[in-house]
Amino acid sequence: MTEWSYTVRIWAIRERSYRKPFQLRWQVGHRPHSESFLTKGLAESRRAQLITASRAGEPFDVDSGFPKSMVQKEKDIPWYQHARNYIEMKWDQAPATTRKNLAEAMATVTPILVKDTKGMADPRAVRTALYGWAFNVNRWDQEPPPEVKAVLAWFERKSLPTSALAQRMLVRKALNACTKRMDGKTSAGSVIARKRAIFHQALGYAVDAELLTENPIPGLRWKAPERAEEEVDPECVPDPELSEQLLAAVRAQGPRGRHLEAFFGCILYAASRPGETVGLERSDFHLPRQGWGKVWLRESRPRAGSPWTDSGEAHDRKGLKHRPRKAVRPVPIPPRLVALLRWHITVHGVAPDGRLFRTARGGMVQESGYGEVWARARRTVLSPVDQKTKLAKRPYDLRHTAVSTWLSAGVEPQIVAERAGHSVGVLFRVYAKFLKGGEEAANAKISERLRQGRSATP
């Protein structure tokens, strides 16, 4: 840890009979320092640097004896190297999807933080090299293709020093880049917020590494484009009856559809996220012959791609969203889903590792596969007009059906939030329009209670 001091004494230059005859002596705190020079002019130049820094109120490093500005200049590294250091620092503790987000953010800002753009490759080649190679630690021990190697060498030469990010206008340019997609259109609000947060963390890491004196982002008057509220649009959400019709249309698609009916049923009746559903095992369920059962949701298996996982598999293994790694979310499931799962196990059995849902070859269910089945069911059930809308556009909308159904049934919000894996605050924010939809029922209950109070008055 660097020790700084503002107590500095600088003495006059003295001449001695050595190879470097002109010696400058100074003291920082209680630590003496000296430096010798060939000429008196060089010694006076260094003395002037120290005096200027001291008068400007800079702290001095007790060990080296130099002011903070000089120490930082000595430590300074190119932004490209700092970004790689930041990625490496985050890598081991980050799930695969987070690794992709980190790489995406660094690949967005790094092309902005260069000395000039002369000789820069086209945007797609730059993204391939940065996103796929420079900021993917799993590939650092692999030899990149020649074209990628050339792009990375260019960034090593052209990258600005990290200390340059003390310039707020430069940071502003990088933040502006976070708002755009490769086609020039404005990114989604959630993407902009995520990239800004990662860039902010990378600059904070530069402060920790003593490459910057402060993180410039908090003091910057920069505002991201307006982002839509994080609310579920009721137009996307099918009602329970329509959801049942969609599941029937899935079942009607032959063996593939029959295998996926229970998969979609878990999303509809247990509000499980698709990533939480693909890895469900027989041991995660209590399936009685009659009545309600229960599922214990223990992990998520999102598809991140084999280059980003430690196992080399396409699906990562991570804890439940916004929960500690070993957290478990128990969700009671209605008899309809219990029967569906019992039928599924009887007909299809389970994989050797206990998984309920799998491809024909026994692999993890893929989003592209179940998405194709869902799209076909949607075309079967919805009218041509509704097919052009957002109604039931994604299997994920079945989760919204589950939560909105619980809310409309009068289940306490705290219980709904626990079953859905939300905080109550997030539930109120995301499902605000469904909560508003219950105002008439709430008003009727209040009116009835007030009426009872009046009738009881003598």
TAPEMO-V818622 format. One record per residue. N is the residue number from 1. SS is DSSP state (~ for helix, > for strand, _ for the rest). PHI is phi in radians with two decimals (none if undefined). D_LAST is the distance of its C-alpha to the last C-alpha in Angstrom with 1 decimal. Layout:
n=N ss=SS phi=PHI d_last=D_LAST
n=N ss=SS phi=PHI d_last=D_LAST
//
This chain:
n=1 ss=_ phi=none d_last=78.1
n=2 ss=_ phi=-1.23 d_last=79.7
n=3 ss=_ phi=-1.79 d_last=79.8
n=4 ss=> phi=-1.91 d_last=79.8
n=5 ss=> phi=-2.53 d_last=81.0
n=6 ss=_ phi=-1.75 d_last=81.3
n=7 ss=_ phi=-1.55 d_last=84.1
n=8 ss=> phi=-2.30 d_last=87.3
n=9 ss=> phi=-2.16 d_last=90.8
n=10 ss=> phi=-2.18 d_last=93.5
n=11 ss=_ phi=-1.71 d_last=97.2
n=12 ss=_ phi=-1.22 d_last=100.2
n=13 ss=_ phi=-1.29 d_last=102.3
n=14 ss=> phi=-2.10 d_last=105.3
n=15 ss=> phi=-1.87 d_last=108.5
n=16 ss=_ phi=-2.33 d_last=110.1
n=17 ss=_ phi=-1.63 d_last=113.1
n=18 ss=_ phi=-2.16 d_last=111.3
n=19 ss=_ phi=-1.08 d_last=111.1
n=20 ss=_ phi=-1.91 d_last=107.9
n=21 ss=_ phi=-1.34 d_last=108.9
n=22 ss=> phi=-1.77 d_last=105.8
n=23 ss=> phi=-1.96 d_last=103.0
n=24 ss=> phi=-1.84 d_last=99.5
n=25 ss=> phi=-2.13 d_last=97.5
n=26 ss=> phi=-2.69 d_last=93.9
n=27 ss=> phi=-2.35 d_last=91.2
n=28 ss=> phi=-2.07 d_last=87.6
n=29 ss=_ phi=1.11 d_last=85.7
n=30 ss=_ phi=-1.90 d_last=88.3
n=31 ss=> phi=-1.73 d_last=89.9
n=32 ss=> phi=-1.38 d_last=93.3
n=33 ss=> phi=-2.46 d_last=94.3
n=34 ss=> phi=-2.65 d_last=97.4
n=35 ss=> phi=-2.59 d_last=98.8
n=36 ss=> phi=-1.90 d_last=102.5
n=37 ss=> phi=-2.36 d_last=103.9
n=38 ss=_ phi=-1.27 d_last=107.2
n=39 ss=_ phi=-2.17 d_last=107.1
n=40 ss=~ phi=-1.19 d_last=105.7
n=41 ss=~ phi=-1.08 d_last=103.9
n=42 ss=~ phi=-1.14 d_last=101.8
n=43 ss=~ phi=-1.13 d_last=101.0
n=44 ss=~ phi=-1.14 d_last=100.0
n=45 ss=~ phi=-1.10 d_last=97.8
n=46 ss=~ phi=-1.13 d_last=95.9
n=47 ss=~ phi=-1.09 d_last=95.6
n=48 ss=~ phi=-1.12 d_last=94.2
n=49 ss=~ phi=-1.04 d_last=91.6
n=50 ss=~ phi=-1.17 d_last=90.4
n=51 ss=~ phi=-1.12 d_last=90.4
n=52 ss=~ phi=-1.06 d_last=88.4
n=53 ss=~ phi=-1.14 d_last=85.8
n=54 ss=~ phi=-1.14 d_last=85.5
n=55 ss=~ phi=-1.17 d_last=85.1
n=56 ss=_ phi=-1.38 d_last=82.5
n=57 ss=_ phi=1.46 d_last=80.4
n=58 ss=_ phi=-1.30 d_last=80.8
n=59 ss=_ phi=-1.32 d_last=80.4
n=60 ss=> phi=-1.92 d_last=83.5
n=61 ss=> phi=-1.31 d_last=83.8
n=62 ss=_ phi=-1.09 d_last=85.2
n=63 ss=_ phi=-1.25 d_last=87.1
n=64 ss=_ phi=-1.51 d_last=88.8
n=65 ss=_ phi=1.51 d_last=88.9
n=66 ss=_ phi=-1.76 d_last=87.9
n=67 ss=> phi=-1.17 d_last=85.0
n=68 ss=~ phi=-1.02 d_last=82.0
n=69 ss=~ phi=-1.08 d_last=83.1
n=70 ss=~ phi=-1.26 d_last=86.5
n=71 ss=~ phi=-1.11 d_last=85.0
n=72 ss=~ phi=-1.14 d_last=82.6
n=73 ss=~ phi=-1.10 d_last=85.5
n=74 ss=~ phi=-1.18 d_last=87.5
n=75 ss=~ phi=-1.43 d_last=84.6
n=76 ss=_ phi=-0.97 d_last=83.7
n=77 ss=_ phi=-2.32 d_last=83.8
n=78 ss=> phi=-1.08 d_last=83.4
n=79 ss=~ phi=-0.99 d_last=79.9
n=80 ss=~ phi=-0.96 d_last=81.0
n=81 ss=~ phi=-1.23 d_last=81.8
n=82 ss=~ phi=-1.11 d_last=78.6
n=83 ss=~ phi=-1.07 d_last=76.5
n=84 ss=~ phi=-1.16 d_last=78.3
n=85 ss=~ phi=-1.09 d_last=77.8
n=86 ss=~ phi=-1.13 d_last=74.1
n=87 ss=~ phi=-1.05 d_last=73.9
n=88 ss=~ phi=-1.10 d_last=75.9
n=89 ss=~ phi=-1.11 d_last=73.6
n=90 ss=~ phi=-1.48 d_last=70.5
n=91 ss=~ phi=-1.02 d_last=72.1
n=92 ss=_ phi=-1.05 d_last=71.9
n=93 ss=_ phi=-1.60 d_last=68.2
n=94 ss=_ phi=-1.72 d_last=67.2
n=95 ss=_ phi=-1.17 d_last=66.4
n=96 ss=~ phi=-1.04 d_last=68.6
n=97 ss=~ phi=-1.14 d_last=66.1
n=98 ss=~ phi=-1.18 d_last=65.8
n=99 ss=~ phi=-1.02 d_last=69.6
n=100 ss=~ phi=-1.09 d_last=69.8
n=101 ss=~ phi=-1.14 d_last=67.3
n=102 ss=~ phi=-1.08 d_last=69.3
n=103 ss=~ phi=-1.12 d_last=72.5
n=104 ss=~ phi=-1.10 d_last=71.1
n=105 ss=~ phi=-1.14 d_last=69.9
n=106 ss=~ phi=-1.16 d_last=73.2
n=107 ss=~ phi=-1.23 d_last=75.2
n=108 ss=~ phi=-1.41 d_last=73.2
n=109 ss=~ phi=-1.52 d_last=73.9
n=110 ss=_ phi=-1.06 d_last=77.3
n=111 ss=_ phi=-1.12 d_last=79.2
n=112 ss=_ phi=-1.44 d_last=77.9
n=113 ss=_ phi=-1.64 d_last=79.1
n=114 ss=> phi=-2.22 d_last=82.8
n=115 ss=_ phi=-1.15 d_last=85.7
n=116 ss=_ phi=-2.81 d_last=86.5
n=117 ss=_ phi=-1.81 d_last=86.1
n=118 ss=_ phi=-1.12 d_last=89.9
n=119 ss=_ phi=1.51 d_last=90.7
n=120 ss=_ phi=-1.19 d_last=87.1
n=121 ss=_ phi=-1.22 d_last=86.7
n=122 ss=_ phi=-1.18 d_last=84.5
n=123 ss=~ phi=-0.96 d_last=80.7
n=124 ss=~ phi=-1.20 d_last=80.6
n=125 ss=~ phi=-1.15 d_last=83.5
n=126 ss=~ phi=-1.10 d_last=81.9
n=127 ss=~ phi=-1.12 d_last=78.6
n=128 ss=~ phi=-1.02 d_last=80.4
n=129 ss=~ phi=-1.23 d_last=82.4
n=130 ss=~ phi=-1.32 d_last=79.5
n=131 ss=~ phi=-1.19 d_last=76.6
n=132 ss=~ phi=-1.48 d_last=78.7
n=133 ss=~ phi=-2.22 d_last=81.2
n=134 ss=~ phi=-1.06 d_last=80.8
n=135 ss=_ phi=-1.97 d_last=77.2
n=136 ss=_ phi=-2.07 d_last=77.3
n=137 ss=~ phi=-1.03 d_last=78.4
n=138 ss=~ phi=-1.08 d_last=79.1
n=139 ss=~ phi=-1.82 d_last=82.0
n=140 ss=_ phi=-1.19 d_last=83.6
n=141 ss=_ phi=-1.68 d_last=86.2
n=142 ss=_ phi=-1.81 d_last=87.1
n=143 ss=_ phi=-1.49 d_last=89.8
n=144 ss=_ phi=-1.27 d_last=88.2
n=145 ss=_ phi=-1.03 d_last=90.0
n=146 ss=~ phi=-0.95 d_last=92.5
n=147 ss=~ phi=-1.17 d_last=90.4
n=148 ss=~ phi=-1.22 d_last=87.4
n=149 ss=~ phi=-1.02 d_last=89.6
n=150 ss=~ phi=-1.15 d_last=91.0
n=151 ss=~ phi=-1.13 d_last=87.5
n=152 ss=~ phi=-1.15 d_last=86.5
n=153 ss=~ phi=-1.12 d_last=89.7
n=154 ss=~ phi=-1.10 d_last=89.0
n=155 ss=~ phi=-1.18 d_last=85.6
n=156 ss=~ phi=-1.08 d_last=87.3
n=157 ss=~ phi=-1.40 d_last=89.7
n=158 ss=~ phi=-1.70 d_last=87.3
n=159 ss=> phi=-1.13 d_last=84.1
n=160 ss=_ phi=-1.21 d_last=83.2
n=161 ss=> phi=-1.13 d_last=82.9
n=162 ss=~ phi=-1.05 d_last=79.4
n=163 ss=~ phi=-1.08 d_last=79.7
n=164 ss=~ phi=-1.13 d_last=79.8
n=165 ss=~ phi=-1.33 d_last=76.0
n=166 ss=~ phi=-1.23 d_last=75.5
n=167 ss=_ phi=-1.41 d_last=76.1
n=168 ss=~ phi=-1.15 d_last=72.7
n=169 ss=~ phi=-1.17 d_last=74.0
n=170 ss=~ phi=-1.21 d_last=75.5
n=171 ss=~ phi=-1.11 d_last=72.2
n=172 ss=~ phi=-1.06 d_last=70.6
n=173 ss=~ phi=-1.08 d_last=73.1
n=174 ss=~ phi=-1.15 d_last=72.3
n=175 ss=~ phi=-1.13 d_last=68.6
n=176 ss=~ phi=-1.07 d_last=69.3
n=177 ss=~ phi=-1.11 d_last=71.2
n=178 ss=_ phi=-1.19 d_last=68.1
n=179 ss=_ phi=-1.59 d_last=66.4
n=180 ss=> phi=-2.03 d_last=69.0
n=181 ss=_ phi=-1.52 d_last=70.0
n=182 ss=_ phi=-1.13 d_last=73.7
n=183 ss=_ phi=-1.48 d_last=73.5
n=184 ss=_ phi=1.57 d_last=72.4
n=185 ss=_ phi=-1.38 d_last=68.8
n=186 ss=> phi=-1.27 d_last=65.8
n=187 ss=_ phi=-1.26 d_last=64.6
n=188 ss=_ phi=-1.12 d_last=61.0
n=189 ss=~ phi=-1.00 d_last=58.7
n=190 ss=~ phi=-1.15 d_last=58.4
n=191 ss=~ phi=-1.20 d_last=62.2
n=192 ss=~ phi=-1.05 d_last=62.7
n=193 ss=~ phi=-1.08 d_last=60.2
n=194 ss=~ phi=-1.16 d_last=61.9
n=195 ss=~ phi=-1.14 d_last=65.4
n=196 ss=~ phi=-1.08 d_last=64.4
n=197 ss=~ phi=-1.10 d_last=62.8
n=198 ss=~ phi=-1.19 d_last=66.0
n=199 ss=~ phi=-1.07 d_last=68.2
n=200 ss=~ phi=-1.04 d_last=66.2
n=201 ss=~ phi=-1.14 d_last=66.7
n=202 ss=~ phi=-1.12 d_last=70.4
n=203 ss=~ phi=-1.24 d_last=70.7
n=204 ss=~ phi=-1.11 d_last=68.9
n=205 ss=~ phi=-1.16 d_last=71.4
n=206 ss=~ phi=-1.15 d_last=74.1
n=207 ss=~ phi=-1.16 d_last=72.7
n=208 ss=~ phi=-1.05 d_last=72.7
n=209 ss=_ phi=-1.45 d_last=76.3
n=210 ss=_ phi=1.09 d_last=77.1
n=211 ss=_ phi=-1.63 d_last=78.2
n=212 ss=_ phi=-2.30 d_last=75.7
n=213 ss=_ phi=-1.40 d_last=74.4
n=214 ss=_ phi=-2.71 d_last=70.9
n=215 ss=_ phi=-1.39 d_last=69.0
n=216 ss=_ phi=-1.32 d_last=69.2
n=217 ss=_ phi=-1.12 d_last=66.3
n=218 ss=_ phi=-1.00 d_last=63.3
n=219 ss=_ phi=-1.55 d_last=65.1
n=220 ss=_ phi=-1.61 d_last=65.9
n=221 ss=_ phi=-1.50 d_last=64.1
n=222 ss=_ phi=-2.17 d_last=64.0
n=223 ss=_ phi=-2.22 d_last=61.3
n=224 ss=_ phi=-1.23 d_last=61.3
n=225 ss=_ phi=-0.97 d_last=60.7
n=226 ss=_ phi=-0.99 d_last=57.1
n=227 ss=_ phi=-1.96 d_last=55.9
n=228 ss=_ phi=-1.16 d_last=53.3
n=229 ss=_ phi=-1.08 d_last=49.9
n=230 ss=_ phi=-1.41 d_last=49.9
n=231 ss=_ phi=-2.16 d_last=47.5
n=232 ss=_ phi=-1.36 d_last=48.0
n=233 ss=_ phi=-1.41 d_last=48.5
n=234 ss=~ phi=-0.98 d_last=46.4
n=235 ss=~ phi=-1.16 d_last=49.5
n=236 ss=~ phi=-1.45 d_last=51.4
n=237 ss=_ phi=-1.68 d_last=49.0
n=238 ss=_ phi=-1.29 d_last=49.4
n=239 ss=_ phi=-1.32 d_last=46.3
n=240 ss=~ phi=-0.98 d_last=46.5
n=241 ss=~ phi=-1.15 d_last=47.9
n=242 ss=~ phi=-1.15 d_last=50.7
n=243 ss=~ phi=-1.08 d_last=51.4
n=244 ss=~ phi=-1.09 d_last=52.0
n=245 ss=~ phi=-1.12 d_last=54.4
n=246 ss=~ phi=-1.16 d_last=56.3
n=247 ss=~ phi=-1.13 d_last=56.6
n=248 ss=~ phi=-1.12 d_last=58.0
n=249 ss=~ phi=-1.20 d_last=60.5
n=250 ss=~ phi=-1.14 d_last=61.5
n=251 ss=~ phi=-1.07 d_last=62.1
n=252 ss=_ phi=-1.32 d_last=64.2
n=253 ss=_ phi=-1.58 d_last=66.8
n=254 ss=_ phi=1.52 d_last=68.8
n=255 ss=~ phi=-0.96 d_last=69.4
n=256 ss=~ phi=-1.11 d_last=68.5
n=257 ss=~ phi=-1.16 d_last=65.2
n=258 ss=~ phi=-1.10 d_last=64.3
n=259 ss=~ phi=-1.21 d_last=65.0
n=260 ss=~ phi=-1.63 d_last=62.7
n=261 ss=~ phi=-1.05 d_last=59.7
n=262 ss=~ phi=-1.20 d_last=58.2
n=263 ss=~ phi=-1.05 d_last=59.1
n=264 ss=~ phi=-1.17 d_last=56.9
n=265 ss=~ phi=-1.09 d_last=54.3
n=266 ss=~ phi=-1.10 d_last=53.9
n=267 ss=~ phi=-1.17 d_last=53.2
n=268 ss=~ phi=-1.28 d_last=50.7
n=269 ss=~ phi=-1.74 d_last=48.8
n=270 ss=~ phi=-1.95 d_last=49.3
n=271 ss=_ phi=1.00 d_last=49.4
n=272 ss=_ phi=-1.35 d_last=52.7
n=273 ss=_ phi=-1.30 d_last=55.0
n=274 ss=~ phi=-0.93 d_last=58.3
n=275 ss=~ phi=-1.13 d_last=60.1
n=276 ss=~ phi=-1.40 d_last=58.0
n=277 ss=~ phi=-1.53 d_last=58.6
n=278 ss=_ phi=-1.09 d_last=62.4
n=279 ss=_ phi=-1.78 d_last=63.1
n=280 ss=_ phi=-1.07 d_last=60.5
n=281 ss=> phi=-2.00 d_last=62.1
n=282 ss=~ phi=-1.00 d_last=61.4
n=283 ss=~ phi=-1.23 d_last=60.5
n=284 ss=~ phi=-1.46 d_last=57.6
n=285 ss=> phi=-2.10 d_last=55.7
n=286 ss=> phi=-1.99 d_last=53.9
n=287 ss=_ phi=-2.18 d_last=54.2
n=288 ss=_ phi=-1.23 d_last=52.9
n=289 ss=_ phi=-1.19 d_last=53.7
n=290 ss=_ phi=-2.39 d_last=50.0
n=291 ss=_ phi=1.44 d_last=46.9
n=292 ss=_ phi=-1.35 d_last=46.5
n=293 ss=> phi=-1.98 d_last=49.4
n=294 ss=> phi=-2.70 d_last=49.9
n=295 ss=> phi=-2.15 d_last=52.4
n=296 ss=> phi=-1.87 d_last=53.4
n=297 ss=> phi=-1.47 d_last=54.6
n=298 ss=_ phi=-2.00 d_last=57.1
n=299 ss=_ phi=-2.75 d_last=59.3
n=300 ss=> phi=-2.08 d_last=60.2
n=301 ss=_ phi=-2.16 d_last=63.6
n=302 ss=_ phi=-1.19 d_last=63.9
n=303 ss=> phi=-1.52 d_last=67.2
n=304 ss=_ phi=-1.89 d_last=68.9
n=305 ss=_ phi=1.77 d_last=72.6
n=306 ss=~ phi=-1.04 d_last=75.2
n=307 ss=~ phi=-1.12 d_last=76.7
n=308 ss=~ phi=-1.88 d_last=73.5
n=309 ss=_ phi=-1.71 d_last=72.8
n=310 ss=_ phi=-1.27 d_last=74.5
n=311 ss=_ phi=-1.43 d_last=75.0
n=312 ss=_ phi=1.45 d_last=76.7
n=313 ss=_ phi=-1.52 d_last=74.2
n=314 ss=_ phi=-1.20 d_last=72.4
n=315 ss=> phi=-1.71 d_last=68.9
n=316 ss=_ phi=-1.55 d_last=67.7
n=317 ss=_ phi=-2.05 d_last=65.7
n=318 ss=> phi=-2.54 d_last=62.9
n=319 ss=_ phi=-1.24 d_last=59.5
n=320 ss=_ phi=-1.09 d_last=56.2
n=321 ss=_ phi=-1.03 d_last=55.4
n=322 ss=_ phi=1.02 d_last=54.2
n=323 ss=_ phi=-2.31 d_last=54.2
n=324 ss=_ phi=-1.00 d_last=56.6
n=325 ss=_ phi=-0.98 d_last=59.6
n=326 ss=_ phi=-1.70 d_last=58.5
n=327 ss=_ phi=-1.17 d_last=54.8
n=328 ss=_ phi=-2.18 d_last=53.5
n=329 ss=> phi=-2.00 d_last=50.6
n=330 ss=> phi=-1.39 d_last=49.2
n=331 ss=> phi=-2.32 d_last=47.6
n=332 ss=> phi=-1.10 d_last=46.2
n=333 ss=> phi=-2.14 d_last=47.8
n=334 ss=_ phi=-1.26 d_last=46.5
n=335 ss=~ phi=-0.95 d_last=48.4
n=336 ss=~ phi=-1.03 d_last=50.0
n=337 ss=~ phi=-1.30 d_last=51.8
n=338 ss=~ phi=-1.00 d_last=52.6
n=339 ss=~ phi=-1.10 d_last=54.4
n=340 ss=~ phi=-1.10 d_last=56.1
n=341 ss=~ phi=-1.24 d_last=57.5
n=342 ss=~ phi=-1.07 d_last=58.6
n=343 ss=~ phi=-1.11 d_last=60.5
n=344 ss=~ phi=-1.04 d_last=62.0
n=345 ss=~ phi=-1.18 d_last=63.3
n=346 ss=~ phi=-1.11 d_last=64.7
n=347 ss=~ phi=-1.42 d_last=66.6
n=348 ss=~ phi=-1.81 d_last=67.6
n=349 ss=_ phi=1.17 d_last=67.6
n=350 ss=_ phi=-2.30 d_last=67.4
n=351 ss=_ phi=-1.24 d_last=70.0
n=352 ss=_ phi=-0.94 d_last=72.1
n=353 ss=_ phi=-1.58 d_last=69.9
n=354 ss=_ phi=1.67 d_last=66.8
n=355 ss=> phi=-1.17 d_last=65.6
n=356 ss=_ phi=-1.44 d_last=63.9
n=357 ss=_ phi=-1.99 d_last=64.8
n=358 ss=_ phi=-2.80 d_last=68.4
n=359 ss=_ phi=-1.38 d_last=71.1
n=360 ss=_ phi=-1.04 d_last=73.8
n=361 ss=_ phi=-1.65 d_last=76.0
n=362 ss=_ phi=1.59 d_last=73.3
n=363 ss=_ phi=-1.41 d_last=72.4
n=364 ss=_ phi=-1.20 d_last=69.1
n=365 ss=_ phi=-1.09 d_last=67.2
n=366 ss=_ phi=-1.71 d_last=68.1
n=367 ss=~ phi=-1.05 d_last=65.8
n=368 ss=~ phi=-1.10 d_last=68.4
n=369 ss=~ phi=-1.23 d_last=68.5
n=370 ss=~ phi=-1.26 d_last=64.9
n=371 ss=~ phi=-1.16 d_last=64.4
n=372 ss=~ phi=-1.15 d_last=67.0
n=373 ss=~ phi=-1.12 d_last=65.2
n=374 ss=~ phi=-1.13 d_last=61.9
n=375 ss=~ phi=-1.08 d_last=63.5
n=376 ss=~ phi=-1.19 d_last=65.0
n=377 ss=~ phi=-1.12 d_last=61.7
n=378 ss=~ phi=-1.10 d_last=60.1
n=379 ss=~ phi=-1.16 d_last=62.8
n=380 ss=~ phi=-1.27 d_last=62.3
n=381 ss=~ phi=-1.58 d_last=58.6
n=382 ss=_ phi=-1.46 d_last=57.8
n=383 ss=_ phi=-1.23 d_last=58.9
n=384 ss=~ phi=-0.96 d_last=61.7
n=385 ss=~ phi=-1.19 d_last=59.2
n=386 ss=~ phi=-1.18 d_last=56.9
n=387 ss=~ phi=-1.11 d_last=59.9
n=388 ss=_ phi=-1.47 d_last=60.6
n=389 ss=_ phi=-1.64 d_last=57.1
n=390 ss=_ phi=-1.54 d_last=55.8
n=391 ss=_ phi=-1.06 d_last=53.8
n=392 ss=_ phi=0.91 d_last=54.6
n=393 ss=_ phi=-1.15 d_last=57.7
n=394 ss=_ phi=-2.19 d_last=57.9
n=395 ss=_ phi=-0.97 d_last=57.1
n=396 ss=_ phi=-1.02 d_last=55.1
n=397 ss=~ phi=-1.13 d_last=52.5
n=398 ss=~ phi=-1.13 d_last=51.6
n=399 ss=~ phi=-1.11 d_last=50.2
n=400 ss=~ phi=-1.13 d_last=48.0
n=401 ss=~ phi=-1.06 d_last=46.9
n=402 ss=~ phi=-1.04 d_last=45.9
n=403 ss=~ phi=-1.15 d_last=43.8
n=404 ss=~ phi=-1.14 d_last=42.1
n=405 ss=~ phi=-1.15 d_last=41.3
n=406 ss=~ phi=-1.07 d_last=39.7
n=407 ss=~ phi=-1.14 d_last=37.6
n=408 ss=~ phi=-1.19 d_last=36.5
n=409 ss=_ phi=-1.37 d_last=35.6
n=410 ss=_ phi=1.59 d_last=33.0
n=411 ss=_ phi=-1.15 d_last=35.1
n=412 ss=_ phi=-1.03 d_last=34.3
n=413 ss=~ phi=-0.94 d_last=36.7
n=414 ss=~ phi=-1.10 d_last=38.1
n=415 ss=~ phi=-1.20 d_last=39.1
n=416 ss=~ phi=-1.04 d_last=40.6
n=417 ss=~ phi=-1.08 d_last=42.6
n=418 ss=~ phi=-1.10 d_last=43.9
n=419 ss=~ phi=-1.23 d_last=45.1
n=420 ss=~ phi=-1.46 d_last=46.7
n=421 ss=_ phi=1.40 d_last=48.4
n=422 ss=_ phi=-1.97 d_last=46.7
n=423 ss=_ phi=-1.43 d_last=44.8
n=424 ss=~ phi=-1.09 d_last=41.2
n=425 ss=~ phi=-1.07 d_last=42.5
n=426 ss=~ phi=-1.14 d_last=45.2
n=427 ss=~ phi=-1.01 d_last=42.9
n=428 ss=~ phi=-1.10 d_last=40.6
n=429 ss=~ phi=-1.32 d_last=43.7
n=430 ss=~ phi=-1.31 d_last=45.7
n=431 ss=_ phi=-1.89 d_last=43.0
n=432 ss=~ phi=-0.98 d_last=40.9
n=433 ss=~ phi=-1.21 d_last=41.1
n=434 ss=~ phi=-1.30 d_last=39.8
n=435 ss=~ phi=-1.16 d_last=36.9
n=436 ss=~ phi=-1.11 d_last=36.2
n=437 ss=_ phi=-1.13 d_last=36.3
n=438 ss=_ phi=-1.65 d_last=33.1
n=439 ss=~ phi=-1.10 d_last=31.0
n=440 ss=~ phi=-1.11 d_last=29.6
n=441 ss=~ phi=-1.13 d_last=28.5
n=442 ss=~ phi=-1.13 d_last=27.0
n=443 ss=~ phi=-1.08 d_last=25.1
n=444 ss=~ phi=-1.12 d_last=23.8
n=445 ss=~ phi=-1.13 d_last=22.5
n=446 ss=~ phi=-1.14 d_last=20.8
n=447 ss=~ phi=-1.07 d_last=19.2
n=448 ss=~ phi=-1.11 d_last=18.0
n=449 ss=~ phi=-1.17 d_last=16.5
n=450 ss=~ phi=-1.17 d_last=14.7
n=451 ss=~ phi=-1.10 d_last=13.4
n=452 ss=~ phi=-1.09 d_last=12.1
n=453 ss=~ phi=-1.14 d_last=10.3
n=454 ss=~ phi=-1.17 d_last=8.6
n=455 ss=~ phi=-1.19 d_last=7.8
n=456 ss=~ phi=-1.43 d_last=6.3
n=457 ss=_ phi=-1.30 d_last=3.8
n=458 ss=_ phi=-1.19 d_last=0.0
//
